[in-house]
């Protein structure tokens, strides 16, 4: 409220309870537990190919200086933006046809002034602009990263053709196949307003982003904030009975084979930890 005049109406809903979870730390705890149960966890390995065998699947896995082949009766693909390319490998499952993906990155303003960070202790959400996608709801967030308090504002849409932050610039082009090219084209024609919104976001200068921040923090100074790329997501596109060809999926897609031997999780719009457990339980069923 600091720096705000009182002649405009204001409304807010306040919830006192809330948590901030360090999912990096949580993941390391879970992996440590798996190791205690004699589960082998391999780091810096990439699955390059998946092939069907007589009684399951064979995975081609490349390490920093190794090439391995592993066989399994069940394979779960939980690779974020990397899930779709793995589904599209040779001898793919029929259920994966007519799926596409469009990569979108998220940009945030991050405060570097300790005095400003100390004043704010909440997650404050506003409303998405008219015509903006549902995942673009602006918010001013207190976050604790490695026990250090920080302050973020966003998200702003960005673009990279990569499906992962460390992926290839050819990821988007390589994902277009004969069975999904019309699905991808249909999505483009049906979502021209969304494309226009993305282009507008890409053209924003830092000062224009600071102006949006000032709706939350009226006296925000540009020199107190830096722009960072927060993450990369792949928007899921598929053909549906209700939406027709090239429908954008703003949730999480579970794709599994008819025989139940392979399943993949396609997270199109960052569903968050609140739904992760329920999604995985449904997948196991």
Backbone as numpy.savetxt, mean C-alpha at the origin, in Angstrom:
# Nx Ny Nz CAx CAy CAz Cx Cy Cz
-5.71 24.77 16.89 -6.52 25.98 16.89 -5.67 27.25 16.89
-4.40 27.09 17.21 -3.51 28.25 17.27 -3.42 28.94 15.90
-3.61 30.26 15.88 -3.54 31.00 14.64 -4.83 30.97 13.84
-5.90 30.44 14.41 -7.17 30.31 13.69 -8.16 31.35 14.20
-8.88 32.02 13.30 -9.89 33.00 13.71 -11.14 32.29 14.17
-11.96 32.96 14.94 -13.15 32.34 15.54 -14.43 32.63 14.76
-14.31 33.28 13.59 -15.53 33.63 12.85 -16.00 32.54 11.90
-15.32 31.41 11.87 -15.75 30.30 11.03 -16.20 29.13 11.88
-17.23 28.41 11.45 -17.71 27.26 12.25 -16.69 26.12 12.23
-16.55 25.46 13.35 -15.64 24.31 13.46 -16.39 23.17 14.14
-16.09 21.94 13.70 -16.71 20.77 14.34 -15.69 19.65 14.39
-15.72 18.88 15.46 -14.79 17.76 15.59 -15.37 16.70 16.52
-14.96 15.47 16.28 -15.28 14.37 17.19 -13.98 13.93 17.83
-13.93 13.87 19.16 -12.70 13.54 19.86 -12.81 12.18 20.52
-11.81 11.34 20.30 -11.74 10.03 20.93 -10.45 9.97 21.75
-10.58 9.72 23.04 -9.40 9.79 23.92 -8.47 8.59 23.76
-9.04 7.42 23.47 -8.20 6.22 23.39 -7.57 6.13 22.01
-6.41 5.51 21.96 -5.74 5.33 20.68 -4.34 4.80 20.88
-3.82 4.13 19.87 -2.47 3.57 19.97 -1.69 3.84 18.70
-0.38 3.78 18.82 0.48 3.84 17.64 1.42 2.64 17.74
1.42 1.82 16.71 2.15 0.56 16.75 3.34 0.60 15.79
4.49 0.18 16.26 5.68 0.05 15.42 5.64 -1.35 14.79
5.15 -1.40 13.53 4.96 -2.70 12.90 6.28 -3.35 12.49
7.32 -2.56 12.33 8.63 -3.14 12.07 9.09 -3.95 13.28
8.95 -3.36 14.47 9.32 -4.06 15.71 8.44 -5.29 15.93
7.14 -5.14 15.65 6.21 -6.26 15.83 6.56 -7.42 14.90
6.92 -7.10 13.66 7.28 -8.14 12.69 8.54 -8.89 13.13
9.52 -8.13 13.65 10.75 -8.79 14.12 10.46 -9.72 15.29
9.53 -9.34 16.17 9.14 -10.20 17.30 8.49 -11.48 16.78
7.60 -11.33 15.80 6.92 -12.51 15.23 7.91 -13.45 14.56
8.87 -12.88 13.80 9.86 -13.73 13.13 10.75 -14.44 14.16
11.07 -13.75 15.25 11.87 -14.38 16.31 11.11 -15.56 16.91
9.79 -15.39 17.08 8.96 -16.48 17.60 8.94 -17.66 16.62
8.81 -17.37 15.32 8.80 -18.43 14.31 10.10 -19.23 14.35
11.22 -18.50 14.49 12.52 -19.19 14.55 12.60 -20.11 15.76
11.98 -19.69 16.87 11.98 -20.53 18.07 11.18 -21.81 17.86
10.30 -21.81 16.85 9.50 -22.99 16.51 10.11 -23.76 15.34
11.40 -23.51 15.07 12.15 -24.19 14.01 11.63 -23.89 12.60
11.08 -22.67 12.43 10.69 -22.21 11.09 11.87 -21.43 10.52
12.27 -21.78 9.30 13.41 -21.13 8.66 12.95 -19.84 7.96
13.53 -18.71 8.32 13.21 -17.42 7.71 14.42 -16.94 6.92
14.25 -16.77 5.63 15.36 -16.34 4.76 15.20 -14.87 4.38
16.26 -14.09 4.56 16.24 -12.68 4.21 17.01 -12.47 2.90
16.67 -11.37 2.20 17.35 -10.98 0.96 17.34 -12.11 -0.07
16.20 -12.79 -0.15 15.98 -13.80 -1.18 14.79 -13.37 -2.03
14.84 -13.68 -3.31 13.77 -13.29 -4.23 13.24 -14.51 -4.95
11.91 -14.68 -4.93 11.28 -15.76 -5.68 11.18 -15.30 -7.13
11.90 -15.97 -8.02 11.94 -15.56 -9.43 10.91 -16.29 -10.28
10.49 -17.47 -9.86 9.53 -18.20 -10.68 8.77 -19.20 -9.82
7.53 -19.49 -10.24 6.70 -20.49 -9.58 6.13 -21.40 -10.67
6.37 -22.70 -10.54 5.87 -23.65 -11.54 5.07 -24.75 -10.85
4.00 -25.17 -11.52 3.21 -26.28 -10.99 3.91 -27.61 -11.27
3.92 -28.48 -10.29 4.46 -29.83 -10.44 3.32 -30.84 -10.28
3.67 -32.12 -10.33 2.64 -33.13 -10.21 1.86 -33.07 -8.92
2.53 -32.76 -7.81 1.85 -32.77 -6.52 1.96 -31.43 -5.78
2.20 -30.34 -6.51 2.30 -29.06 -5.83 2.97 -28.01 -6.69
3.95 -27.32 -6.08 4.60 -26.20 -6.76 6.10 -26.23 -6.55
6.84 -25.72 -7.52 8.28 -25.57 -7.39 8.62 -24.09 -7.50
9.40 -23.60 -6.54 9.79 -22.20 -6.49 11.27 -22.05 -6.81
11.57 -21.13 -7.70 12.95 -20.77 -8.00 13.30 -19.55 -7.16
14.27 -19.70 -6.25 14.59 -18.66 -5.28 16.05 -18.26 -5.40
16.29 -16.97 -5.59 17.66 -16.48 -5.72 18.05 -15.66 -4.50
19.18 -16.03 -3.90 19.76 -15.26 -2.81 20.86 -14.36 -3.33
21.61 -13.74 -2.43 22.68 -12.83 -2.87 23.75 -13.56 -3.67
24.03 -14.82 -3.33 25.02 -15.59 -4.09 24.60 -17.06 -4.24
23.29 -17.32 -4.18 22.79 -18.70 -4.27 21.58 -18.76 -5.22
21.33 -19.94 -5.75 20.12 -20.21 -6.52 19.55 -21.52 -6.01
18.33 -21.47 -5.49 17.74 -22.65 -4.86 16.39 -22.97 -5.49
16.00 -24.24 -5.39 14.68 -24.68 -5.83 13.99 -25.36 -4.66
12.78 -24.94 -4.38 12.03 -25.49 -3.25 10.68 -26.00 -3.74
10.26 -27.13 -3.20 8.96 -27.69 -3.55 8.01 -27.59 -2.35
6.74 -27.33 -2.66 5.76 -27.20 -1.60 4.39 -27.61 -2.12
3.56 -28.19 -1.22 2.21 -28.55 -1.61 1.27 -27.35 -1.52
1.65 -26.36 -0.71 0.85 -25.13 -0.61 1.78 -23.93 -0.63
1.42 -22.90 -1.39 2.20 -21.67 -1.47 1.29 -20.48 -1.17
1.72 -19.64 -0.26 1.03 -18.39 0.02 1.90 -17.24 -0.46
1.34 -16.38 -1.31 2.07 -15.22 -1.82 1.59 -13.98 -1.06
2.41 -13.48 -0.16 2.08 -12.27 0.58 3.20 -11.27 0.38
3.31 -10.76 -0.85 4.49 -9.97 -1.22 4.14 -8.51 -1.52
3.00 -8.04 -0.99 2.64 -6.64 -1.24 2.49 -6.39 -2.73
3.16 -5.34 -3.22 3.12 -5.02 -4.64 3.76 -6.07 -5.51
4.55 -6.97 -4.90 5.19 -8.03 -5.66 4.32 -9.26 -5.87
3.10 -9.25 -5.31 2.24 -10.43 -5.42 1.73 -10.65 -6.84
1.31 -9.57 -7.50 0.74 -9.71 -8.85 1.74 -10.29 -9.85
2.99 -9.78 -9.91 3.94 -10.39 -10.84 4.18 -11.87 -10.59
4.16 -12.30 -9.32 4.35 -13.72 -9.02 3.14 -14.53 -9.50
1.94 -13.96 -9.37 0.76 -14.66 -9.85 0.78 -14.83 -11.37
1.47 -13.91 -12.04 1.48 -13.91 -13.50 2.59 -14.76 -14.10
3.31 -15.51 -13.28 4.38 -16.35 -13.79 3.83 -17.47 -14.68
4.74 -18.15 -15.38 4.35 -19.23 -16.28 3.48 -20.27 -15.56
2.56 -20.87 -16.31 1.64 -21.88 -15.77 0.86 -21.30 -14.59
0.46 -20.06 -14.74 -0.27 -19.37 -13.67 -1.63 -20.03 -13.45
-2.26 -19.74 -12.36 -3.57 -20.30 -12.08 -4.62 -19.52 -12.85
-5.65 -20.18 -13.37 -6.68 -19.50 -14.17 -7.35 -18.35 -13.41
-7.47 -18.51 -12.09 -8.15 -17.49 -11.29 -7.43 -16.14 -11.29
-6.16 -16.13 -11.68 -5.39 -14.88 -11.67 -5.54 -14.07 -12.96
-6.24 -14.65 -13.95 -6.42 -13.93 -15.21 -7.36 -12.74 -15.02
-7.19 -11.73 -15.86 -8.01 -10.52 -15.84 -7.81 -9.71 -14.56
-6.65 -9.85 -13.95 -6.23 -8.98 -12.84 -5.13 -8.06 -13.35
-5.19 -6.82 -12.94 -4.14 -5.87 -13.26 -3.79 -5.05 -12.03
-2.78 -4.22 -12.18 -2.38 -3.37 -11.07 -1.80 -2.06 -11.55
-2.10 -0.99 -10.83 -1.55 0.32 -11.17 -0.85 0.89 -9.94
0.46 1.14 -10.03 1.22 1.58 -8.85 0.99 3.06 -8.52
0.82 3.34 -7.25 0.68 4.71 -6.76 1.53 4.84 -5.49
2.33 5.87 -5.42 3.14 6.09 -4.21 2.47 7.14 -3.33
2.83 7.15 -2.08 2.29 8.11 -1.13 3.37 9.07 -0.65
3.08 10.36 -0.69 4.01 11.38 -0.21 3.45 12.00 1.06
4.34 12.30 2.00 3.93 12.97 3.23 4.85 14.15 3.51
4.29 15.16 4.15 5.10 16.22 4.73 5.50 15.79 6.13
6.78 15.87 6.45 7.28 15.47 7.77 7.90 16.68 8.45
7.45 16.94 9.66 7.94 18.11 10.40 9.32 17.83 10.98
10.21 18.83 10.88 11.56 18.69 11.44 11.83 19.70 12.55
10.79 20.43 12.99 10.93 21.41 14.07 10.44 20.78 15.37
11.33 20.49 16.32 10.93 19.84 17.57 9.87 20.60 18.34
9.87 21.93 18.26 8.88 22.73 19.00 7.47 22.49 18.45
7.36 22.40 17.14 6.06 22.14 16.52 5.60 20.72 16.84
6.52 19.76 16.76 6.20 18.36 17.05 5.69 18.20 18.48
6.31 18.90 19.42 5.94 18.77 20.83 4.55 19.30 21.12
4.05 20.22 20.29 2.74 20.82 20.54 1.58 19.90 20.17
1.86 18.93 19.31 0.77 18.11 18.77 0.87 16.69 19.31
-0.26 16.16 19.80 -0.24 14.79 20.33 -1.58 14.13 20.01
-1.80 13.86 18.72 -3.06 13.25 18.28 -2.96 12.85 16.82
-3.94 12.09 16.40 -4.12 11.82 14.97 -5.41 12.55 14.57
-5.28 13.55 13.72 -6.43 14.38 13.33 -6.75 14.14 11.86
-7.97 13.65 11.61 -8.41 13.34 10.25 -9.42 14.37 9.76
-9.27 14.77 8.50 -10.24 15.67 7.89 -11.11 14.90 6.92
-11.51 15.56 5.82 -12.31 14.91 4.79 -11.59 15.00 3.45
-11.74 13.96 2.64 -11.13 13.96 1.31 -11.80 15.02 0.45
-11.03 15.63 -0.44 -11.58 16.62 -1.35 -12.57 15.97 -2.29
-13.50 16.76 -2.83 -14.49 16.25 -3.77 -13.78 15.67 -5.00
-14.12 14.44 -5.34 -13.50 13.78 -6.48 -12.24 13.00 -6.14
-11.77 13.12 -4.91 -10.56 12.41 -4.49 -10.91 10.98 -4.07
-9.98 10.02 -4.24 -10.25 8.64 -3.84 -10.33 8.52 -2.33
-10.97 7.45 -1.80 -11.18 7.32 -0.36 -9.91 7.21 0.45
-8.79 6.73 -0.17 -7.57 6.58 0.61 -6.80 7.89 0.74
-7.36 9.00 0.22 -6.65 10.29 0.24 -7.11 11.19 1.36
-7.83 10.65 2.35 -8.31 11.47 3.47 -7.12 12.13 4.16
-7.08 13.47 4.21 -5.92 14.15 4.81 -5.90 13.98 6.32
-4.70 13.78 6.87 -4.59 13.64 8.32 -3.24 14.15 8.82
-3.29 14.68 10.02 -2.10 15.17 10.72 -1.82 14.20 11.86
-0.73 13.46 11.76 -0.49 12.32 12.64 0.73 12.49 13.52
0.54 12.28 14.81 1.67 12.05 15.70 2.10 10.58 15.53
3.36 10.36 15.26 3.88 8.99 15.11 5.13 8.84 15.98
5.32 7.64 16.50 6.55 7.33 17.22 7.35 6.32 16.41
8.48 6.74 15.89 9.33 5.89 15.06 10.63 5.63 15.81
10.85 4.35 16.19 12.01 3.99 17.02 12.07 4.85 18.27
10.92 5.00 18.92 10.77 5.73 20.20 10.95 7.25 20.06
11.06 7.74 18.85 11.21 9.19 18.63 9.90 9.75 18.08
9.40 10.81 18.73 8.14 11.41 18.32 8.33 12.19 17.02
7.37 12.01 16.10 7.43 12.74 14.83 6.03 13.19 14.45
5.95 14.05 13.44 4.67 14.61 13.02 4.60 14.57 11.49
3.55 13.95 10.96 3.39 13.79 9.52 2.06 14.36 9.06
2.04 14.87 7.83 0.79 15.32 7.22 0.70 14.79 5.80
-0.46 14.31 5.42 -0.69 13.81 4.07 -1.96 12.98 4.05
-2.12 12.08 3.08 -1.13 11.77 2.04 -1.35 12.60 0.77
-0.28 12.73 0.01 -0.35 13.27 -1.34 0.02 12.12 -2.29
-0.64 12.08 -3.43 -0.37 11.00 -4.38 0.88 11.29 -5.18
1.67 10.25 -5.41 2.83 10.33 -6.29 2.77 9.19 -7.28
3.73 9.12 -8.15 3.72 8.02 -9.13 5.12 7.51 -9.39
5.21 6.19 -9.47 6.41 5.49 -9.91 5.93 4.22 -10.59
6.54 3.81 -11.71 6.11 2.58 -12.38 6.50 1.31 -11.63
7.22 1.47 -10.51 7.65 0.30 -9.74 6.49 -0.26 -8.92
6.49 -1.58 -8.74 5.48 -2.23 -7.90 5.95 -2.32 -6.44
7.22 -2.16 -6.21 7.80 -2.08 -4.86 8.74 -0.88 -4.84
9.03 -0.34 -3.67 9.94 0.80 -3.60 11.31 0.45 -4.18
11.68 -0.83 -4.06 12.97 -1.28 -4.58 12.81 -2.05 -5.89
11.65 -1.87 -6.57 11.37 -2.64 -7.76 12.02 -2.08 -9.01
11.49 -2.49 -10.16 12.03 -2.10 -11.45 11.09 -1.09 -12.12
11.67 -0.19 -12.91 10.87 0.77 -13.65 10.05 0.09 -14.75
10.31 -1.19 -15.00 9.57 -1.94 -16.00 8.40 -2.72 -15.40
8.19 -2.63 -14.09 7.17 -3.44 -13.43 5.78 -3.25 -14.04
5.37 -2.00 -14.23 4.03 -1.73 -14.75 3.88 -2.29 -16.17
4.84 -2.01 -17.04 4.77 -2.48 -18.43 4.77 -4.00 -18.47
5.62 -4.63 -17.65 5.72 -6.10 -17.67 4.46 -6.77 -17.13
3.64 -6.04 -16.37 2.43 -6.64 -15.79 1.27 -6.68 -16.77
1.40 -5.98 -17.91 0.33 -5.97 -18.92 0.47 -7.22 -19.79
-0.55 -8.08 -19.72 -0.54 -9.35 -20.44 -1.73 -9.42 -21.39
-1.73 -10.37 -22.34 -2.87 -10.50 -23.25 -4.21 -10.68 -22.53
-4.18 -11.34 -21.34 -5.45 -11.60 -20.65 -5.92 -10.44 -19.77
-5.10 -9.38 -19.61 -5.56 -8.26 -18.77 -5.42 -6.89 -19.45
-4.98 -6.87 -20.71 -4.76 -5.59 -21.36 -6.06 -4.81 -21.51
-7.17 -5.49 -21.84 -8.45 -4.79 -21.97 -9.01 -4.40 -20.60
-8.68 -5.19 -19.59 -9.06 -4.84 -18.21 -8.39 -3.53 -17.80
-7.09 -3.42 -18.11 -6.33 -2.21 -17.77 -6.85 -1.00 -18.55
-7.10 -1.17 -19.85 -7.58 -0.06 -20.67 -8.96 0.40 -20.22
-9.82 -0.55 -19.87 -11.16 -0.20 -19.41 -11.10 0.60 -18.11
-10.18 0.21 -17.23 -10.03 0.94 -15.97 -9.62 2.39 -16.23
-8.75 2.60 -17.22 -8.33 3.95 -17.55 -9.48 4.80 -18.07
-10.30 4.23 -18.96 -11.43 4.97 -19.53 -12.50 5.26 -18.47
-12.69 4.31 -17.53 -13.76 4.47 -16.54 -13.36 5.37 -15.38
-12.07 5.69 -15.27 -11.61 6.46 -14.11 -10.84 7.71 -14.53
-11.36 8.40 -15.53 -10.71 9.62 -15.99 -10.64 10.68 -14.88
-11.70 10.88 -14.06 -11.59 11.85 -12.96 -10.47 11.49 -11.98
-10.29 10.19 -11.73 -9.24 9.74 -10.82 -7.86 10.00 -11.43
-7.75 9.77 -12.74 -6.49 10.06 -13.44 -6.18 11.54 -13.39
-7.22 12.36 -13.58 -7.04 13.81 -13.52 -6.58 14.24 -12.12
-7.17 13.61 -11.09 -6.77 13.91 -9.71 -5.30 13.57 -9.48
-4.87 12.41 -9.99 -3.47 12.00 -9.83 -2.53 12.99 -10.50
-2.88 13.42 -11.72 -2.04 14.38 -12.43 -1.97 15.71 -11.69
-3.09 16.13 -11.11 -3.10 17.37 -10.32 -2.19 17.24 -9.11
-2.22 16.08 -8.47 -1.38 15.84 -7.31 0.10 15.87 -7.67
0.43 15.29 -8.83 1.82 15.24 -9.26 2.37 16.63 -9.57
1.50 17.55 -9.96 1.93 18.90 -10.31 2.06 19.83 -9.11
1.63 19.38 -7.93 1.68 20.24 -6.75 3.12 20.60 -6.38
3.35 21.87 -6.09 4.64 22.31 -5.57 4.66 22.12 -4.06
5.81 22.26 -3.45 5.89 22.14 -1.99 5.02 23.20 -1.33
5.03 24.44 -1.85 4.24 25.51 -1.25 2.75 25.20 -1.34
2.30 24.58 -2.43 0.89 24.21 -2.54 0.53 23.12 -1.53
1.47 22.21 -1.29 1.22 21.18 -0.27 1.18 21.80 1.13
2.04 22.79 1.36 2.03 23.49 2.64 0.70 24.23 2.84
0.12 24.77 1.76 -1.17 25.44 1.85 -2.26 24.46 2.31
-2.19 23.21 1.83 -3.16 22.21 2.29 -2.93 21.89 3.77
-1.66 21.85 4.18 -1.33 21.63 5.59 -1.91 22.73 6.46
-1.94 23.96 5.94 -2.41 25.10 6.74 -3.90 25.04 7.06
-4.65 24.15 6.38 -6.03 23.92 6.80 -6.07 23.24 8.16
-4.99 22.51 8.49 -4.87 21.84 9.79 -4.03 22.69 10.75
-2.94 23.26 10.23 -2.02 24.07 11.05 -1.90 25.45 10.38
-2.75 26.41 10.77 -2.81 27.69 10.06 -1.48 28.43 9.96
-0.63 28.32 10.98 0.62 29.07 10.99 1.83 28.21 10.60
1.60 27.13 9.84 2.70 26.25 9.41 3.69 27.00 8.53
4.97 26.75 8.74 6.03 27.38 7.96 6.70 26.32 7.07
6.92 26.67 5.80 7.47 25.71 4.84 8.82 25.18 5.27
9.64 26.02 5.93 10.99 25.58 6.30 10.99 24.53 7.41
9.82 24.34 8.06 9.73 23.34 9.14 9.37 21.95 8.64
9.10 21.81 7.32 8.58 20.56 6.80 9.36 20.10 5.57
9.58 18.78 5.48 10.21 18.15 4.32 9.22 17.17 3.69
9.40 16.88 2.40 8.56 15.91 1.69 9.29 14.57 1.63
8.61 13.50 2.02 9.20 12.16 1.94 8.23 11.21 1.22
8.80 10.21 0.54 8.00 9.15 -0.07 7.77 8.08 0.99
6.51 7.88 1.36 6.22 6.99 2.48 6.11 5.53 2.06
5.57 5.27 0.88 5.40 3.88 0.49 4.90 3.75 -0.92
4.76 2.52 -1.35 4.31 2.22 -2.72 3.21 1.17 -2.63
2.08 1.44 -3.25 1.01 0.45 -3.29 0.60 0.20 -4.73
0.05 -0.97 -4.97 -0.42 -1.33 -6.31 -1.95 -1.42 -6.26
-2.61 -0.50 -6.93 -4.06 -0.49 -6.97 -4.57 -1.67 -7.79
-5.39 -2.52 -7.18 -5.88 -3.73 -7.85 -6.98 -3.38 -8.84
-6.87 -3.94 -10.03 -7.88 -3.78 -11.09 -8.34 -5.17 -11.51
-9.65 -5.38 -11.61 -10.14 -6.69 -12.01 -11.50 -6.54 -12.68
-11.94 -7.60 -13.36 -13.27 -7.63 -13.94 -14.24 -8.19 -12.91
-15.37 -7.52 -12.71 -16.37 -7.99 -11.75 -17.74 -7.99 -12.40
-18.65 -8.81 -11.85 -20.02 -8.85 -12.37 -20.73 -7.52 -12.15
-20.51 -6.92 -10.99 -21.20 -5.67 -10.65 -20.60 -4.47 -11.36
-19.28 -4.36 -11.35 -18.63 -3.18 -11.91 -18.22 -3.32 -13.36
-18.26 -4.56 -13.89 -17.87 -4.77 -15.28 -16.37 -4.88 -15.44
-15.90 -4.67 -16.66 -14.48 -4.83 -16.98 -13.69 -3.64 -16.45
-12.53 -3.93 -15.87 -11.65 -2.87 -15.41 -12.15 -2.12 -14.19
-12.58 -2.85 -13.16 -13.09 -2.22 -11.93 -11.96 -2.04 -10.93
-11.84 -0.83 -10.38 -10.85 -0.58 -9.33 -11.32 -1.20 -8.02
-10.44 -1.92 -7.35 -10.76 -2.53 -6.06 -10.05 -1.74 -4.97
-10.84 -1.08 -4.11 -10.24 -0.25 -3.06 -10.05 -1.02 -1.76
-10.12 -2.32 -1.82 -9.90 -3.12 -0.62 -8.80 -4.13 -0.83
-8.92 -5.27 -0.17 -7.92 -6.32 -0.26 -8.50 -7.52 -0.99
-7.76 -8.03 -1.95 -8.21 -9.16 -2.76 -7.46 -10.42 -2.34
-8.19 -11.50 -2.11 -7.59 -12.80 -1.89 -7.87 -13.65 -3.12
-6.80 -14.10 -3.79 -6.93 -14.92 -4.99 -6.40 -16.32 -4.65
-7.22 -17.32 -4.87 -6.77 -18.69 -4.57 -7.18 -19.63 -5.69
-6.43 -20.69 -5.85 -6.72 -21.67 -6.89 -7.87 -22.56 -6.46
-8.53 -23.19 -7.44 -9.67 -24.04 -7.14 -9.30 -25.21 -6.24
-8.07 -25.72 -6.39 -7.65 -26.86 -5.57 -7.06 -26.45 -4.23
-7.00 -25.13 -3.97 -6.51 -24.65 -2.68 -5.02 -24.80 -2.47
-4.25 -25.01 -3.54 -2.81 -25.25 -3.37 -1.99 -23.97 -3.41
-2.60 -22.86 -3.86 -1.86 -21.59 -3.90 -2.85 -20.46 -3.63
-2.42 -19.46 -2.88 -3.25 -18.30 -2.57 -2.37 -17.07 -2.50
-2.95 -15.94 -2.87 -2.20 -14.68 -2.85 -3.05 -13.58 -2.26
-2.38 -12.65 -1.62 -3.03 -11.49 -1.02 -2.63 -10.26 -1.82
-3.61 -9.59 -2.43 -3.36 -8.37 -3.17 -3.97 -7.22 -2.37
-3.10 -6.40 -1.78 -3.58 -5.29 -0.95 -3.60 -4.02 -1.78
-4.78 -3.65 -2.25 -4.88 -2.52 -3.16 -4.92 -1.17 -2.49
-5.43 -1.11 -1.27 -5.62 0.21 -0.66 -5.25 0.20 0.82
-4.14 -0.44 1.14 -3.59 -0.39 2.49 -4.66 -0.60 3.56
-5.19 -1.83 3.70 -6.31 -2.05 4.62 -5.96 -1.82 6.08
-4.68 -1.92 6.43 -4.29 -1.63 7.81 -4.39 -2.83 8.72
-3.81 -2.68 9.90 -3.73 -3.79 10.84 -5.09 -4.16 11.40
-6.05 -3.23 11.38 -7.36 -3.52 11.97 -8.07 -4.64 11.22
-7.75 -4.83 9.94 -8.40 -5.88 9.16 -7.48 -7.04 8.83
-6.19 -6.93 9.12 -5.21 -7.94 8.70 -5.51 -9.32 9.27
-5.82 -9.38 10.56 -6.06 -10.69 11.20 -7.31 -11.36 10.60
-8.37 -10.58 10.40 -9.60 -11.14 9.83 -9.37 -11.65 8.42
-8.59 -10.89 7.62 -8.30 -11.31 6.25 -7.54 -12.63 6.25
-6.55 -12.76 7.13 -5.74 -13.98 7.14 -6.54 -15.18 7.63
-7.44 -14.97 8.60 -8.28 -16.07 9.06 -9.21 -16.57 7.95
-9.77 -15.62 7.18 -10.58 -16.00 6.04 -9.77 -16.76 5.00
-8.54 -16.33 4.80 -7.66 -16.99 3.84 -7.37 -18.42 4.26
-7.09 -18.61 5.55 -6.81 -19.97 6.06 -8.03 -20.88 5.86
-9.23 -20.33 6.15 -10.46 -21.11 5.93 -10.62 -21.50 4.48
